[in-house]
Every structure is written in C-alpha cells, then in structure tokens.
Amino acid sequence: MANAIITPTIIAKEALMQVENNLVMGNNVHREYKNEFVKVGATVNIRKPVKFVVSDGAVRVHQDVEEANTSIVVNQRKHVSWAFATQDLTLSIEDFSERYIKPAAIVLANNVDAALTGLYKDVWNWVGTAGQTVNSYADFALAPRRMDEGAVPRDARRAVIGPADHWGLLGSQTGLFMERIAEGAYREGSLGRLGGVDTFMDQNVSTHTTGATAVGTPLTDGAGQETTYALSKTTNTQSLGTDGWTTLKSFAAGDVFTIDTVFAVNPVSKAKLDYLQQFVITTAATAHATTTADTDFTIAPAIITSGPYQNVNVTTVPDGATITMIGTAATAYPQNLVFHKNAFALVTVPLEMPDGVSFKARESHKGLSIRVLKQFDIDNDEDVIRLDILYGVKSIFPDLATRLSGTA
C-alpha cells in the first residue's frame, strides 16, 4: 500500500519537533510566547518582578510600586530552503524527516542557540581563571557558589558549557567511586545534574576575545560615579570615567573588570561579600594614549550604593581606584554559562501566512513557532520548500548568570 501524501501541517509539526529536540540553550531559557503576528523589528514587552527594601521600626514606610518592563526586539528572521522532487512527498514522514526536515531543523536550532550564548556579553559575573579548562567538580562548583552568594533562586539552574570543558569535566566524574552517579558520565558522556545545576554541552558556546594590549595603571577618574537606578528603566547601565592609560587600547563589548575596594553585596541582606563587584563593558571603546586623558566606559551593572538595588559596599566610588581587567589582553576565552532560567529570554512569534500559496502551514508550541511554505518553481521545473522562524533574544536578568572558567 502506497504512503499517504505528506501535508504541510505534517511537515510543520515534524519541523517544530525537530527544532525543539535539537535546541540546547534554547530549551533552558525563559520562552515568552505571544499569540500574535508581528513584523521583523517589532518588540515584545516582558514585565520584571518588583523588588522592595526592608524598613526599620513600627512606623510604616511607604514604598511606591513601579513595575519595570523590558522589551525584546524580534529581529532574527531565519530560514532554510531547498528543492526536491514532488514524488518525495509520498515518502513516509520518517524518511522525509530524516532526509530533509531534520538537517534543516539542526541548523535552525544551532542558529538560535548561538544567538542565546552570545548574550554572555551582558553578564558581568565571571568565576574561575580565564583560559583554564573546567576539569574538576571544584572548578564547576565556583559557579553555583557565586549564584548562592548572589541570592539566585536554587530552582531552574542551568549550565551550558563548550566541548573542551564538557569533556574535561566528564573525565573528572568518571573517576568517582560512586558507580551509579558516575555511570552516565562514563557510558553516555552525560553530566546530568551537578551541584543542583542541570548541565548540558553546547558546541555553540561563544568565545570572547578581550581588547588589545595597553600599558599603564588604569584608574577611576573622579569620585562619586555612582547612580540611582530608576525602576522604569529598561537597562541597568551607566558611564564610568577612567584614566591612567599610556597607550591606545581597544576594549571589546563583554570585557570584564573590577574596581579596587568596591566589593559586591548580597542583594537581599546587603551584607558585604568577600569578592570585588565585577562590571562588564557593554559598548566597545578606545582608551586615550595619555595617563591624564579621560576614557569613558558604558558599563553594567550601574553602581548603586543604596536602596533595593544596592550592589556595592561603598557609599561613593573613590577617585583613583585601580581597575583590573579580567583575562589577558587580546586573548580568546570560551564563555561557559551557568544561569537561572530567567536570566535569558527567547521569544519566537508566528509569521504571517501569505496569500497565493496553497501548500502552507504554521505550528506553535511551548514558546516556539515555525512556518512551512512550498511552491512550484516553473523556471526549474521543481518544488521549492522553506522553513521560517522569527525570534528575538535578550538578557532580562543578567545578574542571575555567571560565566565559568576553570582554575589554575
């Protein structure tokens, strides 16, 4: 008995399933589904939770509630298209999927994952020694420890690490004497859940190349460079003045640094922690070539010295405090990410269905959406099909994430 002709709905359902099955990072972030049609470049709003500060005494201290929103630009329009013979539609869906849909879904899923791992540039926490392989449980544990110190919720923690660190960490797990715990690492190459973190390998983990070499002792230029974070803002950045550079230096977006004497605090209790607050440069910049010339960085997080968003122990940023960059200049480092699910967001939205095309379908499920179209190419006497997705990604709570390297 001949196979039934494959319909566009069957293809769309199979394609959506294959994309989801091949996502790594995309399956471990917040996925906000919007049941509406938007154009490329449109925005989707996501509400952020309210934060309060504790007050002393019996007298009630009123706090205004202003819910912050952030917007995600839906600007990633990707597709895969190919030609095939009409008789291929009489294949079983399993054969058609293996031949066409699965390879197309793999590249679409990898593209989404790469966009998400590229959000490391928004993350200021970075534990371990830049450039060292993660090859022990002690190395890995630096990340959940930093998250505990930062009062990150213990549920829904994820880790996405690159192949080299994945296999380095696997090697350490196969040496365990706890047979049942080590079995997954030894037989399946799977890390599973480590330290309360669901751990995955993703070959799309980004690599960050730090800015070029500079000479000098970089310092903060001017006291009192803190800011007050307005809840209505959609970003938590500020400008920071520096000097002390004796040669030109280009800084890359994603470079991380600390300021001497400016320590991090617990975001709930506001108690001083035992490590310096880290900051990330969010926009590429170039330092001036003289020690007295001012160079401004756009950084995150904004330096906040009081209130519910306080993130440093000092009451004011000191002038002339030493700035220390993380890593060696002009060096590439893998950017493994350990994060709470709500640190990053992926939004996919349904694409419009065009008129004049009879073979078409669209499927949406669990915050993912895909569209399939097929049309006959009269010039080349063949059928042409395409799979399309429209999505956007954003760091909505980068303070819930940390980059991870090993230790020397």
C-alpha positions as CSV (number, residue, x, y, z in Angstrom):
1,M,0.0,0.0,0.0
2,A,1.4,3.4,-1.0
3,N,2.2,6.0,1.6
4,A,-0.2,8.9,2.0
5,I,1.0,12.3,0.6
6,I,2.7,14.4,3.3
7,T,0.7,17.5,4.0
8,P,2.1,20.9,5.0
9,T,0.7,20.5,8.6
10,I,2.6,17.2,9.0
11,I,5.8,18.9,7.8
12,A,5.3,21.9,10.1
13,K,4.6,19.7,13.2
14,E,7.7,17.5,12.4
15,A,9.9,20.5,11.8
16,L,8.8,22.2,15.1
17,M,9.5,18.9,17.0
18,Q,13.0,18.5,15.4
19,V,13.9,22.2,16.1
20,E,13.0,21.7,19.8
21,N,14.8,18.4,20.0
22,N,18.0,20.0,18.7
23,L,17.9,23.1,20.9
24,V,20.2,23.2,23.9
25,M,20.4,26.7,25.2
26,G,17.0,27.5,23.7
27,N,15.4,24.8,25.8
28,N,16.9,26.2,29.0
29,V,15.8,29.8,29.0
30,H,12.6,31.7,29.5
31,R,10.4,31.4,26.5
32,E,7.7,34.0,26.3
33,Y,5.1,33.0,23.7
34,K,3.0,35.7,22.2
35,N,-0.1,34.6,20.2
36,E,0.0,37.5,17.8
37,F,1.7,38.4,14.5
38,V,4.5,40.9,14.4
39,K,6.8,42.2,11.8
40,V,10.6,41.9,11.9
41,G,11.9,44.6,14.2
42,A,8.8,44.7,16.4
43,T,9.1,44.5,20.1
44,V,7.6,42.2,22.8
45,N,7.3,43.5,26.3
46,I,8.1,41.4,29.4
47,R,7.3,42.5,32.9
48,K,10.0,42.3,35.6
49,P,9.2,41.4,39.2
50,V,9.0,44.1,41.8
51,K,11.8,44.5,44.4
52,F,11.4,46.0,47.9
53,V,13.7,47.2,50.6
54,V,13.2,46.4,54.3
55,S,12.4,49.3,56.7
56,D,13.1,49.6,60.4
57,G,10.6,50.2,63.2
58,A,6.9,50.1,63.8
59,V,6.0,53.1,61.7
60,R,5.0,52.1,58.2
61,V,7.4,53.3,55.5
62,H,5.5,53.6,52.2
63,Q,7.2,52.3,49.0
64,D,5.9,53.2,45.6
65,V,5.4,50.2,43.4
66,E,6.6,50.7,39.8
67,E,6.8,47.6,37.8
68,A,9.7,47.6,35.4
69,N,9.3,46.3,31.8
70,T,11.9,45.3,29.3
71,S,11.4,44.8,25.6
72,I,12.7,42.2,23.3
73,V,13.3,43.1,19.7
74,V,12.1,40.4,17.4
75,N,14.8,40.9,14.7
76,Q,16.1,37.4,13.9
77,R,14.4,36.1,10.7
78,K,16.0,32.8,9.7
79,H,15.0,30.2,7.1
80,V,16.2,27.1,5.3
81,S,15.0,26.4,1.8
82,W,15.6,23.5,-0.7
83,A,14.2,21.9,-3.8
84,F,13.0,18.4,-4.1
85,A,11.0,16.1,-6.4
86,T,7.3,16.0,-6.0
87,Q,7.3,12.3,-5.5
88,D,9.3,12.7,-2.3
89,L,6.0,13.8,-0.7
90,T,4.9,10.2,-1.0
91,L,7.7,9.1,1.4
92,S,6.8,8.2,4.9
93,I,7.2,11.2,7.3
94,E,10.1,9.4,9.0
95,D,12.0,9.1,5.7
96,F,11.1,12.7,4.6
97,S,12.2,14.0,8.0
98,E,15.5,12.1,8.0
99,R,16.3,13.3,4.5
100,Y,15.2,16.9,4.7
101,I,13.5,18.2,7.8
102,K,16.0,17.1,10.5
103,P,19.1,18.6,8.7
104,A,17.2,21.8,8.2
105,A,16.0,21.8,11.9
106,I,19.5,21.2,13.2
107,V,20.9,24.4,11.5
108,L,17.9,26.5,12.6
109,A,18.3,25.3,16.2
110,N,22.0,25.9,16.2
111,N,21.4,29.4,15.0
112,V,19.0,30.1,17.9
113,D,21.5,28.6,20.4
114,A,24.3,30.7,19.0
115,A,22.3,33.9,19.4
116,L,21.5,33.0,23.0
117,T,25.0,32.0,24.0
118,G,26.1,35.3,22.5
119,L,24.3,37.1,25.3
120,Y,27.3,36.3,27.6
121,K,28.4,39.9,26.7
122,D,25.7,41.2,29.1
123,V,26.9,39.0,32.0
124,W,29.3,40.6,34.5
125,N,30.0,37.7,36.9
126,W,32.9,35.6,35.8
127,V,34.3,32.9,38.1
128,G,37.5,30.8,37.7
129,T,40.6,31.7,35.9
130,A,40.1,32.9,32.3
131,G,41.6,30.4,29.9
132,Q,41.7,27.4,32.3
133,T,39.7,24.3,31.4
134,V,36.9,23.2,33.7
135,N,38.1,19.8,34.6
136,S,37.0,19.2,38.2
137,Y,33.9,19.4,40.3
138,A,35.7,22.1,42.3
139,D,36.0,24.2,39.2
140,F,32.4,23.7,38.3
141,A,31.2,24.5,41.9
142,L,32.6,28.0,41.7
143,A,29.5,28.9,39.6
144,P,26.7,27.7,41.9
145,R,28.6,29.1,44.8
146,R,28.7,32.6,43.2
147,M,24.9,32.2,42.5
148,D,24.3,31.3,46.1
149,E,26.2,34.4,47.2
150,G,24.2,36.5,44.8
151,A,20.9,35.1,46.2
152,V,20.0,33.5,42.9
153,P,17.0,31.1,43.3
154,R,18.1,27.5,43.6
155,D,15.4,26.1,41.3
156,A,15.7,26.1,37.5
157,R,19.5,26.5,37.4
158,R,21.2,25.5,34.2
159,A,24.7,25.2,32.8
160,V,25.7,25.3,29.1
161,I,29.4,24.5,28.5
162,G,31.6,24.0,25.5
163,P,33.0,20.7,24.2
164,A,36.5,21.1,25.7
165,D,35.2,21.9,29.2
166,H,32.4,19.3,28.9
167,W,34.9,16.5,28.3
168,G,37.3,17.8,30.8
169,L,34.6,17.8,33.5
170,L,33.4,14.4,32.3
171,G,36.9,13.0,32.9
172,S,36.8,14.1,36.5
173,Q,33.4,12.4,37.0
174,T,34.4,9.0,35.6
175,G,37.0,8.7,38.4
176,L,34.3,8.7,41.1
177,F,33.8,5.6,43.2
178,M,30.1,6.3,43.3
179,E,29.2,3.9,40.4
180,R,25.6,4.9,39.8
181,I,26.4,8.6,39.8
182,A,29.4,8.2,37.5
183,E,27.7,5.8,35.1
184,G,26.1,8.5,33.0
185,A,29.5,10.3,32.6
186,Y,31.4,7.1,31.8
187,R,28.9,5.3,29.4
188,E,26.8,8.1,27.9
189,G,29.1,11.1,28.0
190,S,26.4,12.9,30.0
191,L,27.0,15.1,33.0
192,G,23.3,15.4,34.1
193,R,22.7,17.3,37.3
194,L,25.8,18.7,39.2
195,G,25.5,20.7,42.4
196,G,21.8,21.4,41.8
197,V,22.5,22.5,38.2
198,D,21.2,20.8,35.1
199,T,24.3,20.6,32.9
200,F,24.4,20.5,29.1
201,M,27.1,20.5,26.4
202,D,26.6,23.0,23.5
203,Q,29.0,23.4,20.7
204,N,27.6,26.9,20.2
205,V,29.1,28.3,23.4
206,S,30.6,31.6,22.4
207,T,34.3,32.6,22.6
208,H,35.2,36.1,23.8
209,T,38.3,37.9,22.6
210,T,39.4,40.6,25.0
211,G,40.5,44.0,23.9
212,A,44.1,44.8,22.7
213,T,47.1,45.3,25.0
214,A,47.6,48.6,26.8
215,V,50.3,50.0,29.1
216,G,49.7,51.9,32.3
217,T,47.8,51.7,35.5
218,P,44.1,52.3,34.8
219,L,42.2,54.2,37.5
220,T,38.8,55.5,38.1
221,D,38.7,59.2,37.1
222,G,36.6,61.1,39.5
223,A,34.8,60.3,42.8
224,G,31.1,59.8,43.2
225,Q,30.5,58.0,39.9
226,E,27.5,56.0,41.3
227,T,24.0,56.2,40.0
228,T,20.4,55.7,41.2
229,Y,18.6,53.0,39.3
230,A,15.1,54.1,38.3
231,L,12.7,51.1,38.2
232,S,11.2,52.3,35.0
233,K,14.5,52.0,33.1
234,T,14.8,49.1,30.7
235,T,18.6,48.8,31.2
236,N,20.9,49.0,34.1
237,T,24.0,50.7,32.7
238,Q,26.0,53.8,33.3
239,S,29.0,55.7,32.1
240,L,32.3,55.3,34.1
241,G,35.2,57.7,33.7
242,T,38.7,56.2,33.7
243,D,42.3,57.4,33.1
244,G,45.8,56.1,33.5
245,W,46.2,54.5,30.1
246,T,49.5,55.3,28.5
247,T,48.8,53.7,25.1
248,L,45.8,53.3,22.9
249,K,43.7,50.3,23.8
250,S,40.5,49.0,22.2
251,F,38.0,47.5,24.7
252,A,35.5,44.9,23.4
253,A,31.9,44.7,24.5
254,G,31.9,41.9,27.0
255,D,35.3,42.7,28.7
256,V,35.0,42.4,32.5
257,F,36.8,44.3,35.2
258,T,36.9,45.1,38.9
259,I,37.5,48.3,40.8
260,D,39.7,48.1,43.9
261,T,37.8,48.5,47.2
262,V,34.4,48.2,45.5
263,F,33.0,44.9,46.9
264,A,29.8,43.1,45.9
265,V,27.0,42.8,48.4
266,N,24.3,40.2,49.0
267,P,21.3,41.6,47.0
268,V,18.9,40.7,49.8
269,S,20.7,41.5,53.1
270,K,23.1,44.0,51.5
271,A,26.0,42.4,53.5
272,K,29.4,42.9,52.1
273,L,30.7,39.8,50.2
274,D,34.4,38.6,50.0
275,Y,34.9,39.5,46.4
276,L,35.1,42.6,44.3
277,Q,32.0,43.5,42.3
278,Q,32.6,42.8,38.6
279,F,31.5,45.0,35.8
280,V,31.2,44.4,32.1
281,I,31.9,46.9,29.3
282,T,28.7,46.9,27.2
283,T,29.9,49.1,24.3
284,A,33.3,48.8,22.5
285,A,35.6,51.7,23.5
286,T,39.1,53.0,22.9
287,A,41.3,54.4,25.7
288,H,43.3,57.5,25.2
289,A,47.1,57.4,24.9
290,T,47.9,59.7,27.8
291,T,47.6,59.0,31.5
292,T,45.6,62.1,32.2
293,A,43.1,61.8,29.4
294,D,39.6,60.6,30.4
295,T,38.2,57.5,28.8
296,D,34.5,56.7,29.4
297,F,33.1,53.2,29.5
298,T,29.5,52.2,29.3
299,I,29.2,49.5,32.0
300,A,26.8,47.2,33.6
301,P,25.6,46.9,36.3
302,A,25.2,50.5,37.2
303,I,27.0,51.2,40.5
304,I,24.2,51.6,43.1
305,T,25.2,52.4,46.7
306,S,21.8,52.3,48.5
307,G,18.2,51.2,48.2
308,P,16.7,47.9,47.0
309,Y,19.0,47.6,44.0
310,Q,22.2,48.3,46.0
311,N,25.1,46.2,44.6
312,V,28.3,47.6,46.2
313,N,29.5,48.1,49.7
314,V,30.9,51.7,49.2
315,T,28.9,54.8,49.7
316,T,30.7,56.5,46.9
317,V,33.1,55.4,44.1
318,P,36.6,56.5,45.0
319,D,38.7,58.6,42.7
320,G,42.0,56.9,41.6
321,A,40.9,53.4,42.4
322,T,42.8,50.7,40.5
323,I,40.9,49.0,37.6
324,T,41.8,45.4,36.9
325,M,40.7,43.7,33.7
326,I,39.8,40.0,33.7
327,G,42.0,37.8,31.5
328,T,44.9,38.6,29.2
329,A,44.6,41.3,26.6
330,A,43.8,40.2,23.0
331,T,43.1,36.6,24.1
332,A,40.1,34.3,23.2
333,Y,38.2,32.6,26.1
334,P,35.3,30.2,25.9
335,Q,32.2,31.6,27.6
336,N,30.6,28.8,29.5
337,L,27.4,30.0,31.2
338,V,25.7,28.9,34.4
339,F,22.4,30.6,35.0
340,H,18.9,30.6,36.3
341,K,16.3,30.0,33.6
342,N,15.0,33.6,33.8
343,A,18.4,35.2,33.1
344,F,17.8,35.0,29.4
345,A,14.7,35.1,27.2
346,L,13.9,33.6,23.8
347,V,10.8,34.9,22.0
348,T,9.5,33.3,18.8
349,V,6.4,34.6,17.2
350,P,4.1,33.2,14.4
351,L,4.9,34.5,10.9
352,E,2.1,35.7,8.7
353,M,0.7,33.2,6.2
354,P,0.9,34.7,2.6
355,D,-1.9,34.7,0.2
356,G,-1.5,32.8,-3.1
357,V,0.3,29.8,-1.6
358,S,-1.8,26.7,-1.2
359,F,0.8,24.4,0.4
360,K,1.4,26.2,3.7
361,A,1.2,25.6,7.5
362,R,2.3,27.1,10.8
363,E,2.8,25.4,14.1
364,S,3.4,26.9,17.6
365,H,4.1,25.0,20.8
366,K,5.8,25.8,24.1
367,G,7.0,29.2,23.0
368,L,8.3,28.0,19.7
369,S,6.8,28.7,16.2
370,I,7.7,27.7,12.7
371,R,6.2,28.2,9.3
372,V,6.4,26.0,6.2
373,L,5.7,27.1,2.6
374,K,6.0,25.1,-0.7
375,Q,5.7,26.4,-4.2
376,F,6.4,25.1,-7.7
377,D,9.4,26.7,-9.5
378,I,8.3,26.8,-13.1
379,D,11.7,28.1,-14.3
380,N,13.5,25.0,-13.0
381,D,10.6,22.5,-13.0
382,E,10.9,21.6,-9.4
383,D,9.2,22.1,-6.0
384,V,10.8,24.5,-3.6
385,I,10.1,24.4,0.2
386,R,11.2,26.7,3.0
387,L,11.1,26.6,6.8
388,D,11.0,30.0,8.5
389,I,11.3,31.2,12.1
390,L,11.2,34.7,13.6
391,Y,12.6,35.3,17.0
392,G,14.4,37.6,19.4
393,V,16.8,37.0,22.4
394,K,17.7,39.2,25.3
395,S,19.3,39.1,28.8
396,I,16.5,40.1,31.1
397,F,18.2,39.3,34.4
398,P,22.0,39.0,33.7
399,D,22.6,39.1,37.5
400,L,21.1,35.6,37.6
401,A,24.0,34.3,35.5
402,T,27.8,33.8,35.6
403,R,30.5,32.9,33.2
404,L,32.6,29.9,34.1
405,S,36.2,29.1,33.6
406,G,38.4,26.5,35.4
407,T,41.1,27.2,38.0
408,A,44.9,27.1,37.5
